[in-house]
Amino acid sequence: MAESTPVRFGILGCANIARKVSRAIALAPNATISAVGSRSIEKATAYAKENGYASTTKIYGSYEAVLDDPEVDAVYVPLPTSLHVKWAVLAAQKKKHVLLEKPVALNVKELDVILEECESNGVQYMDATMWMHHPRTAKMKEFLSDSQRFGQLKSVHSTFAYLGDTEFLENNIRVKSDLDALGALGDAGWYSIRAILWTSDYELPKTVTALRDPEFNEAGVILSCGASLSWKDGRVATFYCSFLANIAMDIVASGSKGNLRVHDFVVPFQENVAPFYTVEGSWIGELATSIHPAPSEHQVNTDLPQEALMVKEFSNLVGSIKGEGSKPEKKWPTISRKTQLVVDAVKASIEKGFEPVEIIY
Amino acid sequence: MAESTPVRFGILGCANIARKVSRAIALAPNATISAVGSRSIEKATAYAKENGYASTTKIYGSYEAVLDDPEVDAVYVPLPTSLHVKWAVLAAQKKKHVLLEKPVALNVKELDVILEECESNGVQYMDATMWMHHPRTAKMKEFLSDSQRFGQLKSVHSTFAYLGDTEFLENNIRVKSDLDALGALGDAGWYSIRAILWTSDYELPKTVTALRDPEFNEAGVILSCGASLSWKDGRVATFYCSFLANIAMDIVASGSKGNLRVHDFVVPFQENVAPFYTVEGSWIGELATSIHPAPSEHQVNTDLPQEALMVKEFSNLVGSIKGEGSKPEKKWPTISRKTQLVVDAVKASIEKGFEPVEIIY
């Protein structure tokens, strides 16, 4: 597909996060918003206006209508998690490529239904984990993959937290058992789990053990939790995710030869430049009174925000499938499924009284 | 005691770490090295010369001789952990104040013997956890204690690791089951556990659970391990300690209102100035495309290195006891014992197949 034929997106629903992704689609050079659908046509109309959609954008009063539109190539699905399996499956059956918000499913069984449908219909699947697409992520991976600089991964810790206010903790879909039943684990833990798997070259841990005493709301939805992951080779990972702490987005990775640190991995402090920190070959000074060298700061510029790069990458894949008959890229469903497997294992461990849960792939 | 009457230290043994503490005693305004003892008088003589001890320093061919010297007020004990209980107890019985290297004992039962002997003999006890005495530590604590800036502690992670070379991993006392049987847990984990307790205002966790799959040497000594700690109020802590990873000395603490990060908490990168990072009241920018504010760097200067401040603080306490008949300061044995209790719990959890261990205080 030539760059002059952009991938035409349909947006399912008027979620707040869809405003960010709508802007990203507008910014991406190979994508355009073709349609938006909501259960209420008034809501969709207002939403299109508020978000500066082109006047040519089709406005529908149902999700089905978006899926039935032959001028929609791909859908972005920011619906509550409990609705993902229904709408992602229908989209795939209608041959729409699927960019799916996380958490992608309530469990891997549901996700497998989605992934199988995408595969059998030959459509691209990608979860909307935006930070994967920031050029900083590739730069950090270069460091982690360098056997001379970072060496072998020994330990990684990730935190993703933000502080929900009273309104959020009472009314947000992320704390509703019928909408996003995975709570903070699905919403924030998803990122930390992805970060840990990313650091580990997506090798699944052998065992996942939830940290004791997570916090729940009255409906039993997780508001904060954590887990430890182990790989049987001495490698360990831990994470903490929460709706009850100030914003923290950390990855702290220890290798045999170096360390990587980043403190804004999910959403960079600034949109156009993002920092990370490395140190390698550290040594202790005379009389053990100092440590050398101090960590180095790296700043990675980006012309497009990470969510636009995500749309661009997704649209490139869709373009290749449409234009050149390529097969869907398997990397994205594969790492999405691995992330979900770990999410499920943490949840299972919590339910089993913090017993270790083995991951069966 | 007037400042003109410095506390007279006896050094037991010629450990490498004693070189650092000898310099610290020389730097502290209220301390002096009065004697050094080794099992070999030749070794002690050479050591005194190499380390620039004053010609008036008494050189002894045994530890007993140091303890019998009436011109020794206090001893610094850098012997292998397995010898601590014998020599710290003897020192206390001879009315010498005790500055004890960590890990202070092989278990809390041994430590209690030491602490009881120190208490009944009215001598000051302090463990040689140097970073406690850096002015940065007090500045960081100010932030953590500020209910408006940091809020309530929700999560803390600490890593302390360094890479042992072949010589270290084969011959260092820290990997010998008859000398420092706690291995990396006692040597490196001690600091991370102390950091976690310090962050938690020394409130002991309810439960300690070792991370699965620590690494051991052939003699069964721990080379890397970790644990999670929980407090029953949703607060969690995790740590990783290792002889098998590049130097890392991290504390990453999440509060309900702010975050604290430090990456060289055990030994600062530089001797005379040490950084830490805070952020508070974070908020998400328009469309969730940026996070504000970026963390602030704080630099804390110190006129004396942290180990000299430790000697100064210890000597102040000893001076008050000697000169003014004060009672020994209980803070130091109390936090030492709590640290040991958590070390013991991690070890017990490892031995019990990573079962949770309740801390009984």
Interface residues (C-beta under 8 A of the other chain):
Chain A: I17 R19 K20 R23 G151 K154 S155 H157 T159 A161 Y162 L163 T207 T209 L211 R212 D213 P214 E215 S224 G226 S228 S230 W231 K232 D233 G234 V236 T238 Y240 S242 L244 A245 N246 I247 A248 M249 D250 V252 S254 G255 S256 K257 G258 N259 R261 H263 D264 V267 P268 F269 Q270 E271 V279 E280 G281 S282 W283 I284 L287 A288 T289 S290 I291 H292 P293 A294 P295 P305 E307 F354 P356
Chain B: I17 R19 K20 R23 G151 K154 S155 H157 T159 A161 Y162 L163 T207 T209 L211 R212 D213 P214 E215 S224 G226 S228 S230 W231 K232 D233 G234 V236 T238 Y240 S242 L244 A245 N246 I247 A248 M249 D250 V252 S254 G255 S256 K257 G258 N259 R261 H263 D264 V267 P268 F269 Q270 E271 V279 E280 G281 S282 W283 I284 L287 A288 T289 S290 I291 H292 P293 A294 P295 P305 E307 F354 P356
